[in-house]
Amino acid sequence: MYYYDYNTETPQYDGTIYDYIKSQPGVYDSLLLVLDRLPDLRAKLQHPDSTYTLFAVTNRSFDIALEALNTTRAITGRPSLYLEDVGLIDLDSMMNRYVINDAYDTEQLKPFIDGQVVFSTKHNYRMHIQYRVLNASGMVGGGQQQLIFSDTNNSIFQRYWQRVNTTVVNVKTKNGIIHILSTGHDFGFGKFTSKYSSQ
């Protein structure tokens, strides 16, 4: 006789995407450091008249990437690298994949059963977003809304894609939408480690 009434009310933030990231101390410090090194991207996320979707990467995701990278480098006797050290061109390319042109919330994505191809704000790199609803208390589709965000690796074949789930969706700001990625995500979809492990 009871059902799970999941609250789907969209969180509203009175500021830009960048303002929201700055308002969460201890959660996005690494992301802010990267954006400080990439002023063009930072300016986009600060601009109130722009419209973007950010898949926000937490501190833990950067930690995972750096730990994997420096473990590999230590095996070959190479010194550790940190976000302040890596090349700007590669960092720019990787970070821009998390910023999508236009605003995509779950309502827009819900009708696309197979998901939707989207493009990064720089280089028009092809990414993919798929909507799903988790089950709750035995009720099919009665739980949390979730997005699966994928780096397609420039392939039409899903077996070559690298995926990550969101933990929070639809944080609405003055210049777009923020979806927050799982803390278990490896920043760069594994490319950060592979790029710098031997350099």
N, C-alpha and C positions, 0 to 999 in steps of 0.2 A: 504493500500500500504506500510505500515511500519511494521517492526517487531522488537522484542527486541533482540538485539545482546549481549548476556551475555558473559562476558570475562571469559573463562575457562583456561587461561594461568596459569600454575602451579607456585606458588611462590617458589623461590629458596633462601635458606639461606646458607651462606658460613661458616658453623660451625656444631657442633653436635646438637642433640636434646637438651641436657642440656644447651649448649651455647645459643640456641634460647630462652629457658625459662628465662635464666639470662638476656637476652638482652631486656626484656619487663618489665621494672620497673613499679610497681603499678598494675600489672596484675596477676602475678604468685608468689607473695611473700609467700603465704601460701604453695603453692606447693614446693617451694624451701626449706622452713622450714621442710616440711615432708621429702624431699629427703636428707636433712642434717642429719636427724635422721635415715635414711635408707641408709648407705653408699654403700651397695652392689648394690642396685637399682640405686643409683646415678652414680656409676662407670659404670654400663651398658650403661646408657644414655650418658655418657661422652666418651665412647670407640669409636674411629673413625672406627674401623673395624667390629663393631657389626651392626646388622640390626634389627630395631624394629619399631613398630607403637605405638605412644603415643596419647591417647585421653586426651588432656590437660584440666585440671580442673582449672578454674579461682578462684581468691580470693572470689568472691561472692558465689560460690558453697560451699566453706568451711564455709563461714559465715552462710549460710542457715543451714548447718548441726549442727554447734555449737549453733546457736540460738535455734533450735528445741530441741537439747539435754539439754541445760541449762535451758530452760523454763520448761521442764519435771522434771529436777532435783530440781528446785526451789520449785515446788509444793510439793515435798516430803521432803523439808528441807535439801537437799544435796548441797554441795558447787559446784560452777561452775568448769568445766573442759575445758582445752584448748589443742591445738595440742601438746604442750610441755609435757602434763600430761598423755596422753593416752598410753596404753601398746604398746610396739613395735611389738609384735607378731601380734596383731589384725590390727595395722596400716599398717604393712608390707603386710598382706594379702589383705586388702582393696585397698591399693595403687597399688599393682601389677596387679590388675584386669584392670587397665587402660593402661597397657603396654603389647603389644601383640608381640609374636615372629614373625619375618619377617615384611616386609614392604607391607602394603596394601593401594593402592591409589584407586581412584574412577574407573579408567580404568580397574583394576583387578576385582573390585567388580561388575561392571555394568552388566556382563552377567548372574549373579546369581539372578534370579527373586525373589526367596524366601530368599535371603541373604545367608550368609556363616558363618558357625561355625568356630570360631578361639579360640586360647588358650593363656592364660596369660603366661608371661615370667617366672612365678614361680608357682609351684603346678599344672601347666597345667589346670587351672580353665577354664571352658567352658563359652565363651562369644559369642555374635552374632553380625554381622554387616550386615545391609541392605542398599542398594543404592536406591536413588530416586532423581527425578528432579522435582522441584516445577514449577508451571505454572507462566507465566508472561504476563501481558497485554493481557489476553485472549488467549495467545498462549500456548496450552497444551505442557508441557515438555520443555518450552522455557526459564525457569528461572534457579535459583540457584541450583547447585548440593548439595545434602545433604546426610548424613549418619545417620542411626538410630542405635545407639549402645546400646546393651541390656545385662543386667546381667540375665542369664538364670535360676539362682537359682537351678542349677542342675536338671532342668526339661525339658522334651521334649514338654511340653504343654505351648504355648505362653501366655496363660492367667495368668501364674505365673511369667512371665518375667517382669522386670522393665527396662524401656527404657528412652533414652535421645537422643535428636537431636544435630547435629553439627551446628555451625554457620559459620565455616571456614573449608575447606578441603584442603588436598594435599599440605601442607607446606613441601617442600622437603629439607632435611638436609643431611649432609655427612654420617649419619648413620641411616637414616630412614625417616619416614613420620610422620608429626604431623597433627591431626585433632582437632579442638578446639570445646569444648562442650558448649552448651547453658549455660548462666550465671544463669539460673533458676534451674540448676541441683543440687540435694542434694548429696553432696559427700558421697560415700559409698552406694549409691542406697538405703538409708534408714537404712542400717545396723549399721551405726555409731551411730545413735540416739538410736536404740533399744539395742545395745550392752552395752552402758555406762549409760543409763538412770537410772538404778537401782543399779549400782555398787558404 
